[in-house]
Amino acid sequence: MMTLERLRADHAHALLAFERENREYFARSIPDRGDLYFVEFAARHRALLAEQDAGACQFHVVMDDRGELVGRVNLVDVEEGAAELGYRIGERAAGRGMATAAVEEVCRLAATAYRLSALTAVTTLDNPASMAVLGRNGFTAVGDVRIGERPGRRYQRRLVAMR
């Protein structure tokens, strides 16, 4: 069981701990955020909240059934009814369907609460778990990309608001 919570100021401590705990795990399949990310985390967190308040992005944390932060799922570059989806689930929660459920829920929110009509996402080719999550959630591969130095794939999904 998981729940999504819209990012808030009081998530900062738990989110920083999550990112530190999973840094090496994430770096296996996506480019590392670098040391500066952690040094400037507080200012970055405030900036993300300001972006969210302006409607340019929608950030969420993924909470497990014990109320622990185990991931994040975000909609960035919200513009003209579309956004880019990004997500990461920590190592301790991986392989339990958490990413699939979190992406499913944010797609629902994107269509209903945020009134978006399309999402895109990218993942590296050496991350088959992420490609599977996107496939299970109705995303279709639409082209190849580079993510840092790694080859990747771009995905797209049309959204329909359910009444």
Contacts in CASP RR format, 6 or more apart in sequence:
PFRMAT RR
TARGET T0000
AUTHOR 0000-0000-0000
METHOD contacts of the structure
MODEL  1
MMTLERLRADHAHALLAFERENREYFARSIPDRGDLYFVEFAARHRALLA
EQDAGACQFHVVMDDRGELVGRVNLVDVEEGAAELGYRIGERAAGRGMAT
AAVEEVCRLAATAYRLSALTAVTTLDNPASMAVLGRNGFTAVGDVRIGER
PGRRYQRRLVAMR
1 64 0 8 1.000
1 65 0 8 1.000
2 62 0 8 1.000
2 63 0 8 1.000
2 64 0 8 1.000
2 65 0 8 1.000
2 70 0 8 1.000
2 98 0 8 1.000
2 101 0 8 1.000
2 102 0 8 1.000
2 105 0 8 1.000
3 62 0 8 1.000
3 63 0 8 1.000
4 60 0 8 1.000
4 61 0 8 1.000
4 62 0 8 1.000
4 63 0 8 1.000
4 73 0 8 1.000
4 102 0 8 1.000
4 105 0 8 1.000
4 106 0 8 1.000
4 109 0 8 1.000
5 11 0 8 1.000
5 60 0 8 1.000
5 61 0 8 1.000
5 63 0 8 1.000
6 52 0 8 1.000
6 58 0 8 1.000
6 59 0 8 1.000
6 60 0 8 1.000
7 15 0 8 1.000
7 48 0 8 1.000
7 49 0 8 1.000
7 52 0 8 1.000
7 59 0 8 1.000
7 60 0 8 1.000
7 61 0 8 1.000
7 72 0 8 1.000
8 49 0 8 1.000
9 45 0 8 1.000
9 46 0 8 1.000
9 49 0 8 1.000
11 45 0 8 1.000
11 61 0 8 1.000
11 69 0 8 1.000
12 41 0 8 1.000
12 42 0 8 1.000
12 45 0 8 1.000
14 61 0 8 1.000
14 68 0 8 1.000
14 69 0 8 1.000
15 45 0 8 1.000
15 61 0 8 1.000
15 69 0 8 1.000
15 72 0 8 1.000
16 38 0 8 1.000
16 41 0 8 1.000
16 45 0 8 1.000
17 69 0 8 1.000
18 69 0 8 1.000
18 70 0 8 1.000
18 71 0 8 1.000
18 72 0 8 1.000
18 90 0 8 1.000
19 33 0 8 1.000
19 37 0 8 1.000
19 38 0 8 1.000
19 41 0 8 1.000
20 38 0 8 1.000
21 90 0 8 1.000
21 91 0 8 1.000
22 88 0 8 1.000
22 90 0 8 1.000
22 91 0 8 1.000
23 32 0 8 1.000
23 33 0 8 1.000
25 90 0 8 1.000
25 91 0 8 1.000
26 32 0 8 1.000
26 33 0 8 1.000
26 88 0 8 1.000
26 90 0 8 1.000
29 124 0 8 1.000
29 126 0 8 1.000
29 127 0 8 1.000
29 130 0 8 1.000
30 88 0 8 1.000
30 124 0 8 1.000
30 127 0 8 1.000
30 147 0 8 1.000
31 147 0 8 1.000
31 148 0 8 1.000
31 149 0 8 1.000
31 150 0 8 1.000
37 44 0 8 1.000
48 57 0 8 1.000
48 59 0 8 1.000
49 59 0 8 1.000
51 57 0 8 1.000
52 58 0 8 1.000
52 59 0 8 1.000
55 78 0 8 1.000
56 76 0 8 1.000
56 77 0 8 1.000
56 78 0 8 1.000
56 79 0 8 1.000
57 74 0 8 1.000
57 75 0 8 1.000
57 76 0 8 1.000
57 77 0 8 1.000
57 78 0 8 1.000
57 83 0 8 1.000
58 74 0 8 1.000
58 75 0 8 1.000
58 78 0 8 1.000
58 83 0 8 1.000
58 106 0 8 1.000
58 109 0 8 1.000
58 110 0 8 1.000
58 114 0 8 1.000
59 72 0 8 1.000
59 74 0 8 1.000
59 75 0 8 1.000
60 72 0 8 1.000
60 73 0 8 1.000
60 74 0 8 1.000
60 102 0 8 1.000
60 106 0 8 1.000
60 109 0 8 1.000
61 69 0 8 1.000
61 71 0 8 1.000
61 72 0 8 1.000
62 69 0 8 1.000
62 70 0 8 1.000
62 71 0 8 1.000
62 72 0 8 1.000
62 73 0 8 1.000
62 89 0 8 1.000
62 93 0 8 1.000
62 98 0 8 1.000
62 102 0 8 1.000
63 69 0 8 1.000
63 70 0 8 1.000
64 70 0 8 1.000
64 93 0 8 1.000
64 98 0 8 1.000
70 89 0 8 1.000
70 90 0 8 1.000
70 92 0 8 1.000
70 93 0 8 1.000
70 98 0 8 1.000
71 87 0 8 1.000
71 88 0 8 1.000
71 89 0 8 1.000
71 90 0 8 1.000
71 93 0 8 1.000
71 98 0 8 1.000
71 102 0 8 1.000
72 87 0 8 1.000
72 88 0 8 1.000
73 85 0 8 1.000
73 86 0 8 1.000
73 87 0 8 1.000
73 102 0 8 1.000
73 103 0 8 1.000
73 105 0 8 1.000
73 106 0 8 1.000
74 85 0 8 1.000
74 86 0 8 1.000
74 87 0 8 1.000
75 83 0 8 1.000
75 84 0 8 1.000
75 85 0 8 1.000
75 86 0 8 1.000
75 106 0 8 1.000
75 110 0 8 1.000
75 114 0 8 1.000
75 116 0 8 1.000
75 119 0 8 1.000
76 83 0 8 1.000
76 84 0 8 1.000
76 86 0 8 1.000
77 83 0 8 1.000
77 84 0 8 1.000
78 114 0 8 1.000
78 116 0 8 1.000
81 115 0 8 1.000
81 116 0 8 1.000
81 117 0 8 1.000
81 118 0 8 1.000
82 116 0 8 1.000
82 117 0 8 1.000
82 118 0 8 1.000
82 119 0 8 1.000
82 120 0 8 1.000
83 110 0 8 1.000
83 114 0 8 1.000
83 116 0 8 1.000
83 119 0 8 1.000
83 120 0 8 1.000
84 119 0 8 1.000
84 120 0 8 1.000
84 121 0 8 1.000
84 122 0 8 1.000
85 103 0 8 1.000
85 106 0 8 1.000
85 107 0 8 1.000
85 110 0 8 1.000
85 119 0 8 1.000
85 120 0 8 1.000
85 121 0 8 1.000
86 121 0 8 1.000
87 99 0 8 1.000
87 102 0 8 1.000
87 103 0 8 1.000
87 106 0 8 1.000
87 133 0 8 1.000
89 98 0 8 1.000
89 99 0 8 1.000
89 102 0 8 1.000
94 129 0 8 1.000
95 129 0 8 1.000
99 129 0 8 1.000
99 130 0 8 1.000
99 133 0 8 1.000
100 133 0 8 1.000
100 136 0 8 1.000
100 137 0 8 1.000
103 133 0 8 1.000
103 134 0 8 1.000
103 137 0 8 1.000
104 137 0 8 1.000
107 119 0 8 1.000
107 137 0 8 1.000
107 157 0 8 1.000
107 159 0 8 1.000
108 162 0 8 1.000
110 116 0 8 1.000
110 119 0 8 1.000
110 159 0 8 1.000
111 117 0 8 1.000
111 159 0 8 1.000
111 160 0 8 1.000
111 161 0 8 1.000
111 162 0 8 1.000
112 161 0 8 1.000
112 162 0 8 1.000
115 161 0 8 1.000
116 159 0 8 1.000
117 158 0 8 1.000
117 159 0 8 1.000
118 156 0 8 1.000
118 157 0 8 1.000
118 158 0 8 1.000
118 159 0 8 1.000
119 139 0 8 1.000
119 156 0 8 1.000
119 157 0 8 1.000
119 159 0 8 1.000
120 142 0 8 1.000
120 154 0 8 1.000
120 155 0 8 1.000
120 156 0 8 1.000
120 157 0 8 1.000
121 134 0 8 1.000
121 139 0 8 1.000
121 154 0 8 1.000
121 155 0 8 1.000
121 156 0 8 1.000
121 157 0 8 1.000
122 145 0 8 1.000
122 147 0 8 1.000
122 152 0 8 1.000
122 153 0 8 1.000
122 154 0 8 1.000
122 155 0 8 1.000
123 130 0 8 1.000
123 131 0 8 1.000
123 134 0 8 1.000
123 147 0 8 1.000
123 152 0 8 1.000
123 153 0 8 1.000
123 155 0 8 1.000
124 130 0 8 1.000
124 147 0 8 1.000
124 150 0 8 1.000
124 151 0 8 1.000
124 152 0 8 1.000
125 131 0 8 1.000
125 150 0 8 1.000
125 151 0 8 1.000
125 152 0 8 1.000
125 153 0 8 1.000
126 150 0 8 1.000
131 153 0 8 1.000
134 155 0 8 1.000
134 157 0 8 1.000
135 155 0 8 1.000
137 157 0 8 1.000
138 157 0 8 1.000
139 155 0 8 1.000
139 156 0 8 1.000
139 157 0 8 1.000
140 155 0 8 1.000
140 156 0 8 1.000
140 157 0 8 1.000
141 153 0 8 1.000
141 154 0 8 1.000
141 155 0 8 1.000
142 154 0 8 1.000
142 155 0 8 1.000
142 156 0 8 1.000
143 153 0 8 1.000
143 154 0 8 1.000
144 151 0 8 1.000
144 152 0 8 1.000
144 153 0 8 1.000
144 154 0 8 1.000
145 151 0 8 1.000
145 152 0 8 1.000
145 153 0 8 1.000
145 154 0 8 1.000
146 152 0 8 1.000
END
